[in-house]
Structure formats: C-alpha cells, structure tokens
Amino acid sequence: MTRTAVVAAIAFALTLGASSAAAAYEPAAYGTATRGTLNVTSGVLVLPKVAEMKGVWLDDTRSCAETRRLRVTVEVFYSRGATTSRVRLAKTGPVANCAEGGPNFGFVVRASRHGLACPSGRWKPGSYSFLTTTRDLRSGLAASASLLWQKTGSC
C-alpha cells in the first residue's frame, strides 16, 4: 500500500468517525506528527458514555507486519464548580503498521468507571479536557490530540 493510499484510507476513516460524531453532536480531535515517511497519529473521540483515546503509527515504506513500540498517555480533566478530578492512564506496547480505521492502540475511557458519569452512565455536566499523546519509542516522534468540551444540561 502506498503512502498516499494509506493517508487517504486514514483520512477517509477519520472523516467517517468525525461525521458519525458530528451527527450525534459528540466531539472528536486528531493530531498527526510526521518525520520522513513515518506518521504518528493521536485521536480523541467522545461518545455518550465513553471516550476513545488512541494512537497509531504508519509508514508505507515498511511492511504491514512490522511493529513499533508506542506509548500512549491519556489524561481527562473534569471540573464543575468546586469539583475537579483527573484521570491519567498510560500504556506501552507493540503496534502493527498499516492500521485501518485510524488510531487503534490506547484506551476506551468509561465515564462510569472514573466517577464522571450520571446514573445513566452518560458524562456528567461540566467542563472536560481530553488529551491523548502517542510517542514512537524508537524515533521519539510524538503526536497529541486535545479536546476541550463543555457538557451542558443535567443528569
């Protein structure tokens, strides 16, 4: 698969994800860093009860079977009135090249698991800041995606 085809496939997948998110009024953000033919991408996609916070690497000059060690760090900051909280997670592992569908290594952060949910499991009203950072450990190349989101209404 050529670099152009890989980038086009990711752009198409990200567009589909962003379109789905926009249709549901849920926010998404993506960030990419490039060095030569290596691309590292981070993503944040907020859904009604979870946030997908993941990363990936792509290099069309390398085999799809090749892996690189990525470190994905995610942070979620929440505030409302005098209440503030922070969730920080990190994960390191081998990730294959040629990922289809965009970022695929990282976390699905559940609002209910981290005390950020209403009884229904949906995100509590308040201000959120989501940050995903993906670092390729071999090259040091890193990409970040950040998203500020104000959840209005009540539980």
C-alpha positions, 0 to 999 in steps of 0.5 A: 500500500502506498503512502498516499493510499494509506493517508487517504484510507486514514483520512477517509476513516477519520472523516467517517468517525468525525461525521458519525460524531458530528451527527450525534453532536459528540466531539472528536480531535486528531493530531498527526506528527510526521518525520520522513515517511513515518506518521504518528497519529493521536485521536480523541473521540467522545461518545455518550458514555465513553471516550476513545483515546488512541494512537497509531503509527504508519509508514508505507515504506515498511511492511504491514507486519512490522511493529513499533513500540508506542506509548500512549498517555491519556489524561481527562480533566473534569471540573464543575464548580468546586469539583475537579478530578483527573484521570491519567492512564498510560500504556506501552506496547507493540503496534502493527503498521498499516492500521485501518480505521485510524488510531487503534492502540490506547484506551476506551475511557468509561465515564462510569468507571472514573466517577464522571458519569450520571446514573445513566452512565452518560458524562456528567455536566461540566467542563472536560479536557481530553488529551491523548499523546502517542510517542514512537519509542524508537524515533521519539516522534510524538503526536497529541490530540486535545479536546476541550468540551463543555457538557451542558444540561443535567443528569 
